[in-house]
Amino acid sequence: MFDTCIILNGPPNVGKDTLADILAENHGFHKHQFKDQLYVDTAVEFKVSLSELVTYATNRNLKELPWKELQLNGKAISPRAALIHTSETLIKPNNGFDYFGVAAVNACRTANSTLAVFSDGGFHEEIECLQLLYRNVYVFRLHRDGCEWGNDSRSYIHGFRNICDLPLLPDHPELAIARILETIEQPLMEIA
């Protein structure tokens, strides 16, 4: 069994990637994303370049705008809509709701990620898979004023041990990192 996995769970633009990058760069964690496999599957489904899809899907200005390469029922859709369609309409109903969790476990094993941080947790089934690989799994539900779930298919995670709500202050990720590191050093009980 691997040691520790941190799941960052929060709405778009709350700061998940910033925190995951700091944990990876300064604290020995390997950064992973459940959506890495989703990018691959969406590129195949819509017959587009994986690198172009990732570029469009990760750009704050482009991910919500229709992209002519992504056609659904004869209409251009946004990269975000294509990802949601692929995940929720095609992959999960046909391959199981744990599909991306299984892919994440395989990615962690391949990378030998004894310490892992996921910057995009939002589905119960994905975390259940990681609990089979990691001795300690922590879910940090991130909150920041002005950040809402909107049309995102994810939401806040409930029902696991080691859940911690973490309010974020703009421009002060170091405070959140200190709280995360302090928390994972002390076992939590279920608080959600």
GULOLUM-570534 format. One line per 8 residues: for each residue x, y, z of N, C-alpha, C, O. Coordinates in steps of 0.05 Angstrom, whole numbers, padded with zeros to 5 digits. Last residue first. Example, Ala and Ser with C-alpha at 12.3 -4.5 7.8 and 13.67 -1.06 7.14 Angstrom:
REM residues 2
00257:-00045:00142:00273:-00021:00143:00258:00001:00157:00268:00023:00161; 00264:-00114:00156:00246:-00090:00156:00264:-00066:00156:00285:-00066:00169 $
This chain:
REM residues 192
-00354:00305:00163:-00373:00315:00144:-00396:00295:00142:-00415:00300:00126; -00315:00285:00193:-00327:00310:00203:-00347:00321:00184:-00357:00343:00187; -00285:00227:00215:-00304:00238:00195:-00317:00263:00207:-00328:00262:00229; -00222:00246:00243:-00246:00230:00243:-00264:00241:00222:-00259:00263:00212; -00153:00247:00224:-00179:00260:00228:-00200:00239:00232:-00197:00216:00223; -00086:00244:00248:-00109:00231:00237:-00135:00245:00244:-00138:00255:00266; -00039:00292:00231:-00057:00283:00253:-00081:00269:00240:-00095:00281:00225; -00015:00306:00185:00002:00295:00206:-00014:00285:00229:-00003:00269:00245 $
-00053:00330:00155:-00046:00303:00147:-00027:00290:00167:-00022:00266:00167; -00056:00381:00180:-00078:00362:00182:-00070:00334:00176:-00078:00315:00189; -00008:00406:00165:-00014:00402:00194:-00036:00380:00197:-00034:00363:00215; -00016:00409:00110:00006:00393:00121:00002:00387:00151:00008:00365:00160; -00062:00443:00108:-00062:00416:00096:-00040:00398:00109:-00046:00376:00118; -00042:00490:00132:-00065:00475:00144:-00066:00446:00134:-00072:00428:00149; -00002:00504:00096:00005:00499:00124:-00017:00483:00137:-00012:00464:00152; -00034:00513:00050:-00014:00491:00050:-00006:00484:00079:-00004:00461:00085 $
-00063:00558:00066:-00077:00532:00061:-00057:00509:00062:-00064:00488:00072; -00021:00595:00070:-00038:00589:00093:-00053:00562:00090:-00054:00547:00109; -00002:00597:00017:00015:00586:00038:00000:00580:00064:00007:00561:00078; -00039:00624:-00014:-00039:00595:-00014:-00022:00582:00008:-00027:00560:00016; -00062:00678:-00017:-00048:00667:00006:-00049:00637:00007:-00059:00625:00026; -00094:00700:-00057:-00066:00708:-00056:-00051:00698:-00031:-00029:00708:-00025; -00154:00695:-00020:-00141:00701:-00045:-00112:00709:-00040:-00106:00723:-00021; -00161:00642:00026:-00159:00671:00023:-00144:00676:-00004:-00123:00664:-00009 $
-00206:00588:00036:-00182:00599:00023:-00184:00629:00022:-00205:00641:00016; -00227:00540:00083:-00232:00565:00070:-00205:00577:00060:-00185:00575:00073; -00237:00474:00082:-00214:00492:00082:-00221:00518:00068:-00221:00519:00043; -00259:00417:00114:-00267:00441:00100:-00245:00462:00103:-00235:00467:00126; -00239:00351:00109:-00234:00376:00122:-00243:00399:00104:-00235:00401:00081; -00244:00283:00122:-00253:00305:00106:-00249:00331:00122:-00255:00332:00145; -00233:00230:00144:-00212:00249:00136:-00221:00270:00116:-00208:00274:00096; -00281:00186:00116:-00264:00194:00138:-00244:00215:00127:-00240:00216:00102 $
-00336:00208:00075:-00311:00194:00079:-00298:00203:00106:-00304:00224:00117; -00383:00238:00064:-00385:00210:00072:-00359:00195:00074:-00360:00170:00075; -00376:00281:00006:-00386:00275:00033:-00382:00245:00039:-00379:00229:00020; -00352:00332:-00037:-00352:00304:-00029:-00361:00302:00000:-00354:00318:00017; -00385:00379:-00078:-00369:00373:-00054:-00374:00344:-00046:-00396:00333:-00048; -00384:00361:-00149:-00394:00376:-00126:-00377:00369:-00101:-00358:00353:-00104; -00384:00363:-00222:-00374:00354:-00196:-00388:00370:-00174:-00403:00389:-00179; -00400:00387:-00267:-00414:00362:-00260:-00405:00351:-00233:-00417:00332:-00223 $
-00413:00457:-00269:-00394:00435:-00266:-00409:00410:-00258:-00429:00411:-00243; -00441:00504:-00274:-00449:00481:-00291:-00429:00458:-00289:-00430:00440:-00307; -00430:00524:-00207:-00442:00531:-00233:-00450:00506:-00249:-00465:00489:-00239; -00401:00523:-00160:-00399:00500:-00177:-00410:00506:-00205:-00401:00495:-00225; -00364:00585:-00144:-00388:00567:-00143:-00385:00545:-00163:-00369:00546:-00181; -00331:00634:-00113:-00327:00609:-00128:-00350:00591:-00123:-00356:00582:-00100; -00339:00677:-00079:-00341:00682:-00108:-00337:00657:-00125:-00340:00658:-00149; -00295:00657:-00028:-00316:00675:-00037:-00315:00679:-00067:-00294:00683:-00079 $
-00279:00589:-00026:-00269:00616:-00029:-00292:00633:-00039:-00308:00625:-00057; -00261:00525:-00003:-00282:00545:-00005:-00268:00572:-00008:-00249:00579:00006; -00249:00456:-00012:-00239:00483:-00013:-00262:00503:-00018:-00280:00498:-00034; -00242:00400:00024:-00263:00414:00009:-00256:00444:00011:-00256:00456:00033; -00198:00350:00021:-00199:00378:00029:-00220:00392:00011:-00215:00396:-00013; -00191:00286:00041:-00206:00303:00023:-00208:00331:00035:-00218:00334:00058; -00141:00237:00045:-00152:00261:00057:-00167:00277:00035:-00156:00281:00013; -00123:00173:00059:-00134:00190:00038:-00148:00213:00052:-00166:00208:00069 $
-00073:00127:00074:-00087:00151:00083:-00097:00167:00059:-00081:00175:00042; -00058:00083:00043:-00063:00079:00072:-00079:00103:00083:-00097:00099:00099; -00082:00072:-00022:-00069:00089:-00003:-00077:00083:00025:-00101:00079:00031; -00113:00035:-00051:-00084:00037:-00057:-00069:00052:-00035:-00046:00046:-00030; -00165:00040:-00037:-00154:00013:-00038:-00124:00013:-00043:-00111:-00008:-00038; -00175:00093:-00041:-00174:00082:-00014:-00163:00054:-00014:-00154:00044:00006; -00182:00099:-00096:-00156:00107:-00084:-00153:00097:-00056:-00131:00092:-00047; -00236:00083:-00101:-00214:00068:-00114:-00187:00074:-00101:-00171:00056:-00096 $
-00262:00124:-00074:-00264:00096:-00064:-00241:00079:-00076:-00229:00063:-00062; -00254:00167:-00108:-00240:00166:-00083:-00240:00138:-00071:-00221:00129:-00058; -00289:00154:-00149:-00261:00157:-00155:-00244:00155:-00129:-00223:00142:-00129; -00340:00155:-00125:-00329:00129:-00135:-00299:00131:-00141:-00285:00111:-00138; -00349:00210:-00114:-00346:00191:-00093:-00332:00165:-00102:-00313:00156:-00089; -00318:00263:-00146:-00337:00241:-00148:-00329:00219:-00128:-00306:00211:-00126; -00281:00302:-00145:-00308:00311:-00143:-00328:00288:-00144:-00352:00293:-00143; -00214:00328:-00151:-00233:00308:-00139:-00261:00319:-00138:-00266:00342:-00130 $
-00169:00352:-00175:-00196:00354:-00187:-00216:00334:-00176:-00232:00323:-00191; -00117:00345:-00161:-00127:00372:-00161:-00155:00374:-00171:-00165:00397:-00175; -00088:00300:-00118:-00106:00302:-00141:-00119:00330:-00139:-00131:00337:-00119; -00025:00278:-00098:-00046:00299:-00095:-00062:00300:-00121:-00050:00302:-00142; 00011:00227:-00064:-00003:00237:-00088:-00022:00260:-00080:-00032:00260:-00057; 00065:00188:-00049:00051:00212:-00040:00038:00224:-00064:00052:00231:-00083; 00079:00147:-00082:00073:00140:-00054:00059:00163:-00040:00044:00159:-00021; 00074:00135:-00143:00067:00159:-00127:00059:00151:-00099:00035:00149:-00092 $
00093:00107:-00188:00102:00101:-00161:00098:00125:-00142:00116:00133:-00127; 00069:00113:-00237:00088:00135:-00228:00101:00129:-00201:00117:00145:-00192; 00037:00067:-00236:00057:00071:-00257:00078:00091:-00249:00102:00087:-00254; 00003:00080:-00192:00021:00056:-00191:00044:00059:-00211:00067:00055:-00205; -00023:00124:-00213:-00007:00127:-00188:00012:00103:-00186:00035:00107:-00178; -00049:00102:-00257:-00030:00123:-00261:-00012:00127:-00237:00012:00131:-00239; -00084:00065:-00231:-00063:00056:-00249:-00042:00076:-00254:-00018:00070:-00256; -00116:00102:-00203:-00100:00082:-00188:-00077:00072:-00206:-00054:00070:-00197 $
-00140:00128:-00247:-00122:00143:-00229:-00105:00124:-00213:-00081:00130:-00209; -00170:00086:-00269:-00149:00098:-00285:-00129:00114:-00268:-00105:00113:-00272; -00206:00080:-00226:-00188:00058:-00234:-00165:00068:-00250:-00142:00060:-00246; -00231:00130:-00229:-00217:00123:-00205:-00197:00100:-00211:-00174:00100:-00201; -00256:00127:-00278:-00234:00147:-00275:-00218:00142:-00250:-00195:00149:-00249; -00294:00085:-00266:-00275:00083:-00289:-00251:00102:-00285:-00228:00094:-00288; -00335:00081:-00231:-00308:00081:-00220:-00286:00082:-00241:-00263:00080:-00235; -00381:00077:-00259:-00376:00103:-00247:-00348:00104:-00234:-00339:00126:-00227 $
-00376:00042:-00321:-00378:00043:-00292:-00369:00070:-00281:-00353:00084:-00293; -00380:00043:-00376:-00356:00030:-00364:-00356:00031:-00334:-00337:00021:-00321; -00427:00068:-00391:-00418:00044:-00406:-00396:00029:-00393:-00392:00005:-00397; -00435:00112:-00358:-00457:00093:-00362:-00448:00067:-00375:-00460:00046:-00370; -00381:00136:-00363:-00391:00125:-00337:-00415:00106:-00341:-00415:00084:-00329; -00376:00150:-00420:-00358:00133:-00405:-00371:00120:-00381:-00371:00096:-00378; -00424:00181:-00439:-00411:00159:-00453:-00396:00140:-00434:-00402:00116:-00433; -00443:00219:-00403:-00461:00207:-00422:-00450:00181:-00434:-00465:00162:-00440 $
-00401:00236:-00370:-00427:00230:-00358:-00446:00215:-00377:-00464:00201:-00367; -00354:00242:-00404:-00354:00230:-00378:-00381:00219:-00370:-00384:00195:-00363; -00372:00268:-00451:-00357:00244:-00453:-00358:00228:-00426:-00362:00204:-00426; -00398:00314:-00429:-00412:00295:-00446:-00398:00268:-00447:-00410:00247:-00443; -00355:00339:-00403:-00378:00329:-00388:-00393:00309:-00403:-00402:00288:-00392; -00323:00350:-00448:-00312:00334:-00426:-00335:00322:-00410:-00335:00298:-00403; -00357:00384:-00477:-00347:00359:-00489:-00337:00340:-00468:-00342:00316:-00469; -00362:00427:-00442:-00386:00411:-00449:-00378:00385:-00461:-00391:00364:-00456 $
-00308:00445:-00443:-00321:00436:-00417:-00345:00419:-00423:-00348:00398:-00411; -00303:00461:-00497:-00287:00439:-00486:-00299:00428:-00460:-00299:00404:-00456; -00369:00473:-00525:-00345:00482:-00511:-00329:00457:-00502:-00340:00435:-00500; -00392:00455:-00591:-00395:00458:-00562:-00368:00465:-00550:-00347:00464:-00563; -00427:00463:-00652:-00401:00466:-00638:-00407:00470:-00608:-00425:00485:-00600; -00472:00414:-00677:-00468:00441:-00665:-00441:00441:-00650:-00435:00422:-00636; -00486:00364:-00693:-00483:00385:-00713:-00478:00412:-00703:-00480:00432:-00717; -00483:00333:-00646:-00509:00337:-00660:-00508:00361:-00679:-00528:00376:-00681 $
-00425:00365:-00633:-00445:00347:-00621:-00472:00353:-00633:-00482:00375:-00630; -00358:00378:-00645:-00385:00378:-00656:-00402:00357:-00642:-00394:00334:-00640; -00304:00412:-00639:-00320:00395:-00621:-00349:00397:-00630:-00363:00416:-00622; -00282:00449:-00673:-00273:00421:-00675:-00290:00402:-00659:-00290:00378:-00664; -00301:00499:-00656:-00312:00487:-00680:-00304:00458:-00684:-00318:00443:-00698; -00320:00509:-00591:-00296:00504:-00608:-00306:00488:-00632:-00317:00467:-00629; -00353:00554:-00548:-00355:00534:-00569:-00329:00533:-00586:-00318:00554:-00593; -00322:00568:-00485:-00331:00577:-00511:-00333:00554:-00531:-00316:00536:-00530 $
-00298:00551:-00439:-00327:00554:-00438:-00339:00563:-00466:-00363:00564:-00469; -00244:00551:-00449:-00257:00526:-00441:-00287:00527:-00441:-00301:00507:-00443; -00221:00601:-00460:-00230:00584:-00482:-00247:00560:-00474:-00263:00550:-00490; -00205:00626:-00413:-00221:00641:-00432:-00234:00623:-00453:-00255:00629:-00463; -00174:00588:-00385:-00197:00600:-00372:-00216:00614:-00392:-00240:00614:-00388; -00152:00530:-00413:-00151:00559:-00416:-00176:00571:-00405:-00198:00565:-00415; -00160:00476:-00415:-00147:00487:-00391:-00144:00518:-00392:-00134:00530:-00373; -00182:00464:-00463:-00197:00457:-00439:-00185:00469:-00414:-00199:00471:-00393 $
-00143:00479:-00501:-00169:00493:-00500:-00183:00488:-00473:-00194:00507:-00462; -00102:00442:-00487:-00097:00472:-00488:-00123:00487:-00486:-00125:00506:-00470; -00128:00393:-00492:-00118:00402:-00466:-00113:00432:-00466:-00119:00445:-00446; -00137:00395:-00548:-00159:00393:-00530:-00151:00403:-00502:-00165:00419:-00490; -00084:00395:-00568:-00102:00418:-00573:-00125:00418:-00553:-00133:00439:-00543; -00067:00345:-00550:-00053:00369:-00540:-00070:00394:-00545:-00071:00412:-00528; -00102:00310:-00578:-00102:00311:-00548:-00089:00337:-00538:-00100:00350:-00520; -00140:00330:-00634:-00113:00327:-00622:-00115:00329:-00591:-00127:00348:-00581 $
-00202:00295:-00642:-00186:00319:-00642:-00159:00312:-00629:-00156:00292:-00616; -00248:00260:-00641:-00228:00259:-00662:-00213:00285:-00665:-00210:00296:-00687; -00282:00255:-00599:-00288:00278:-00617:-00267:00280:-00640:-00268:00298:-00657; -00261:00209:-00574:-00289:00211:-00581:-00295:00232:-00602:-00311:00228:-00621; -00207:00224:-00566:-00214:00201:-00584:-00243:00203:-00593:-00248:00200:-00617; -00213:00266:-00531:-00199:00271:-00556:-00206:00248:-00576:-00210:00253:-00599; -00238:00239:-00489:-00253:00260:-00503:-00240:00266:-00530:-00253:00270:-00550; -00198:00205:-00470:-00223:00194:-00480:-00239:00214:-00497:-00251:00207:-00517 $
-00159:00242:-00454:-00153:00222:-00474:-00179:00212:-00487:-00181:00211:-00512; -00187:00270:-00414:-00177:00284:-00437:-00172:00265:-00460:-00179:00270:-00483; -00196:00228:-00378:-00219:00240:-00392:-00210:00256:-00416:-00224:00256:-00436; -00146:00220:-00358:-00158:00199:-00374:-00181:00210:-00390:-00186:00202:-00413; -00143:00269:-00330:-00123:00262:-00350:-00133:00240:-00369:-00130:00243:-00393; -00180:00277:-00290:-00188:00284:-00317:-00166:00278:-00338:-00171:00282:-00362; -00156:00266:-00243:-00174:00246:-00253:-00180:00251:-00282:-00184:00233:-00298; -00088:00282:-00238:-00115:00292:-00244:-00132:00269:-00253:-00123:00253:-00270 $
-00031:00291:-00194:-00047:00276:-00213:-00074:00290:-00217:-00081:00308:-00202; 00033:00303:-00171:00008:00315:-00178:-00006:00297:-00199:00007:00290:-00219; 00066:00275:-00117:00062:00274:-00146:00035:00285:-00152:00015:00277:-00140; 00100:00311:-00064:00076:00298:-00075:00078:00296:-00105:00089:00314:-00118; 00142:00341:-00041:00146:00313:-00048:00122:00297:-00059:00123:00273:-00062; 00137:00395:-00031:00132:00376:-00009:00131:00347:-00017:00122:00330:-00002; 00143:00430:-00074:00157:00436:-00049:00155:00414:-00027:00169:00416:-00007; 00115:00413:-00119:00141:00425:-00122:00157:00427:-00096:00182:00425:-00097 $
00067:00391:-00098:00085:00375:-00116:00113:00387:-00116:00133:00372:-00114; 00045:00433:-00069:00050:00407:-00056:00069:00390:-00072:00086:00375:-00061; 00041:00470:-00111:00059:00476:-00088:00065:00450:-00073:00088:00445:-00066; 00003:00444:-00144:00030:00450:-00154:00050:00456:-00132:00072:00447:-00133; -00041:00443:-00110:-00029:00418:-00119:-00001:00423:-00129:00017:00407:-00124; -00052:00499:-00106:-00045:00483:-00082:-00031:00457:-00090:-00011:00450:-00078; -00064:00510:-00160:-00043:00524:-00146:-00034:00509:-00122:-00009:00506:-00118; -00108:00476:-00170:-00083:00471:-00183:-00060:00486:-00170:-00037:00475:-00169 $
-00147:00500:-00135:-00139:00472:-00132:-00111:00467:-00145:-00094:00455:-00133; -00173:00549:-00134:-00145:00548:-00128:-00133:00520:-00125:-00112:00516:-00114; -00223:00558:-00154:-00220:00562:-00125:-00190:00561:-00118:-00183:00573:-00097; -00238:00549:-00207:-00223:00574:-00201:-00219:00578:-00171:-00212:00601:-00163; -00295:00508:-00194:-00275:00520:-00212:-00263:00546:-00201:-00277:00562:-00189; -00299:00481:-00125:-00310:00491:-00150:-00288:00503:-00168:-00265:00507:-00159; -00263:00424:-00097:-00274:00451:-00096:-00283:00460:-00124:-00276:00448:-00144; -00218:00384:-00069:-00246:00383:-00078:-00257:00412:-00075:-00261:00421:-00053 $
-00162:00347:-00071:-00171:00375:-00070:-00198:00376:-00084:-00200:00371:-00108; -00138:00294:-00036:-00158:00301:-00057:-00166:00330:-00052:-00176:00336:-00031; -00078:00261:-00024:-00094:00285:-00018:-00112:00290:-00042:-00103:00291:-00065; -00052:00203:00002:-00065:00215:-00022:-00082:00238:-00012:-00099:00235:00006; 00003:00166:00027:-00017:00187:00031:-00026:00199:00004:-00010:00204:-00014; 00028:00109:00015:00024:00123:00040:00000:00143:00040:-00020:00136:00052; 00008:00045:-00015:00022:00071:-00015:00014:00087:00010:-00004:00079:00024; 00017:-00024:00000:00000:00000:00000:00017:00025:00000:00038:00026:00013 $
